Amino acid sequence: MTLLEARDLQTRYGPGCPRCVESTGDRAGTNQCPHCGSVVACADADLSVEAGEVVGIVGESGSGKSSLAELLALERDDDATTAGEVHYAGHDGNLLEVDYETRHDLRTGEIALVHQHIRDGLNLEFTGGGNVAEKLLSAGQRSYEDVRARIRELFDETEIPVARMDDPTSTYSGGMQRRVQIARALATDPDLVVLDEPTTGLDVSVQARVLDMFRRVQREEGVAAIVVSHDLSVVRLLADRTLVMRHGRIVESGLTDRIMEDPHHEYTQTLINSVI
Ligand SMILES: Nc1ncnc2c1ncn2[C@@H]1O[C@H](COP(=O)(O)OP(=O)(O)OP(=O)(O)O)[C@@H](O)[C@H]1O
């Protein structure tokens, strides 16, 4: 079953002009319009995600991965002008055009975003449990006991010591903070989790443990995911299918194994050679 289908997604920063899209992208070798100076962070982006599937988005810094991921996670950036369509199973119409309440319901229920920067996703002054509780409360849960029980379950699942749930999140290690973000994202049993650079700021050994944990939970829960990373090894570990972005465009897509073994685009070949 197709969970999410996106067509012609576009995010632009700046005033824009009629030539922005044709003057940027892979062939133009830039994401900045030479006529008006706007940055076309992503354009012409089509993709779909099946239920339970993991789709990776990889590309160098500035290639537009976060911009695309934010559109897919229904995150609004007031600095940006956006266009395109996002359709989601069980909902009519284009989700980029729905009212605030519908967007809020989707984002506290079915679609969860794990931000690249911890501070965008967590309040470090709250306890670890409090960060997860906030999400449960905004999704309508009211019983104190049920909320505490769910937090314990989620801490267990994401391998955070339950005994630390009432400690301020600022006292957690980087790996634990990332786990709290994931626990918070999973709290309302979403169908889709968007992970933006899940390994940012973590040591290599901690990265591996967080990714292994996420892979296990993702499979056990059957939740679909979009994983954004500049690091091909992250996408290789998690993603069934991969999209490669450059200068704000998807330049290659396919099964992750195929992309790794037989990359078609010159840029993908360079990315792969740089990690081998
Ligand atoms: N608020 C903003 N104002 C102006 N330009 C922006 C803004 N946010 C992003 N951009 C530009 O949009 C382009 C795409 O940025 P984006 O963050 O989506 O890329 P990315 O591939 O996720 O990069 P990174 O891995 O470094 O986060 C970049 O050129 C960036 O400078």
The ligand as an SDF file (V2000), in Angstrom:
LIG
                    3D

 31 33  0  0  0  0  0  0  0  0999 V2000
   16.1910   29.9090    5.8720 N   0  0  0  0  0  0  0  0  0  0  0  0
   16.9120   29.8750    4.7350 C   0  0  0  0  0  0  0  0  0  0  0  0
   17.1530   30.9900    4.0340 N   0  0  0  0  0  0  0  0  0  0  0  0
   17.8670   30.9740    2.8860 C   0  0  0  0  0  0  0  0  0  0  0  0
   18.3990   29.8470    2.3400 N   0  0  0  0  0  0  0  0  0  0  0  0
   18.1950   28.6970    3.0020 C   0  0  0  0  0  0  0  0  0  0  0  0
   17.4530   28.6350    4.2250 C   0  0  0  0  0  0  0  0  0  0  0  0
   17.4100   27.3370    4.6410 N   0  0  0  0  0  0  0  0  0  0  0  0
   18.1080   26.6220    3.7190 C   0  0  0  0  0  0  0  0  0  0  0  0
   18.5710   27.4310    2.7350 N   0  0  0  0  0  0  0  0  0  0  0  0
   19.3700   27.0340    1.5730 C   0  0  0  0  0  0  0  0  0  0  0  0
   18.6890   25.9950    0.8750 O   0  0  0  0  0  0  0  0  0  0  0  0
   19.6280   25.0570    0.3440 C   0  0  0  0  0  0  0  0  0  0  0  0
   19.2460   23.6660    0.7990 C   0  0  0  0  0  0  0  0  0  0  0  0
   19.3890   23.5950    2.2160 O   0  0  0  0  0  0  0  0  0  0  0  0
   19.0320   22.2570    3.0170 P   0  0  0  0  0  0  0  0  0  0  0  0
   19.2260   22.5350    4.4690 O   0  0  0  0  0  0  0  0  0  0  0  0
   17.7120   21.7410    2.5610 O   0  0  0  0  0  0  0  0  0  0  0  0
   20.1830   21.2750    2.4840 O   0  0  0  0  0  0  0  0  0  0  0  0
   20.7190   19.9280    3.1280 P   0  0  0  0  0  0  0  0  0  0  0  0
   21.0610   19.0440    1.9820 O   0  0  0  0  0  0  0  0  0  0  0  0
   19.7540   19.4040    4.1220 O   0  0  0  0  0  0  0  0  0  0  0  0
   22.0320   20.4280    3.8490 O   0  0  0  0  0  0  0  0  0  0  0  0
   22.6250   20.0430    5.2830 P   0  0  0  0  0  0  0  0  0  0  0  0
   22.9800   18.5900    5.1890 O   0  0  0  0  0  0  0  0  0  0  0  0
   23.8070   20.9350    5.4130 O   0  0  0  0  0  0  0  0  0  0  0  0
   21.5410   20.3290    6.2840 O   0  0  0  0  0  0  0  0  0  0  0  0
   21.0140   25.5010    0.8170 C   0  0  0  0  0  0  0  0  0  0  0  0
   21.6400   26.2050   -0.2380 O   0  0  0  0  0  0  0  0  0  0  0  0
   20.7050   26.4230    1.9700 C   0  0  0  0  0  0  0  0  0  0  0  0
   21.7110   27.4120    2.1130 O   0  0  0  0  0  0  0  0  0  0  0  0
  1  2  1  0
  2  3  1  0
  2  7  2  0
  3  4  2  0
  4  5  1  0
  5  6  2  0
  6  7  1  0
  6 10  1  0
  7  8  1  0
  8  9  2  0
  9 10  1  0
 10 11  1  0
 11 12  1  0
 11 30  1  0
 12 13  1  0
 13 14  1  0
 13 28  1  0
 14 15  1  0
 15 16  1  0
 16 17  2  0
 16 18  1  0
 16 19  1  0
 19 20  1  0
 20 21  2  0
 20 22  1  0
 20 23  1  0
 23 24  1  0
 24 25  2  0
 24 26  1  0
 24 27  1  0
 28 29  1  0
 28 30  1  0
 30 31  1  0
M  END
$$$$
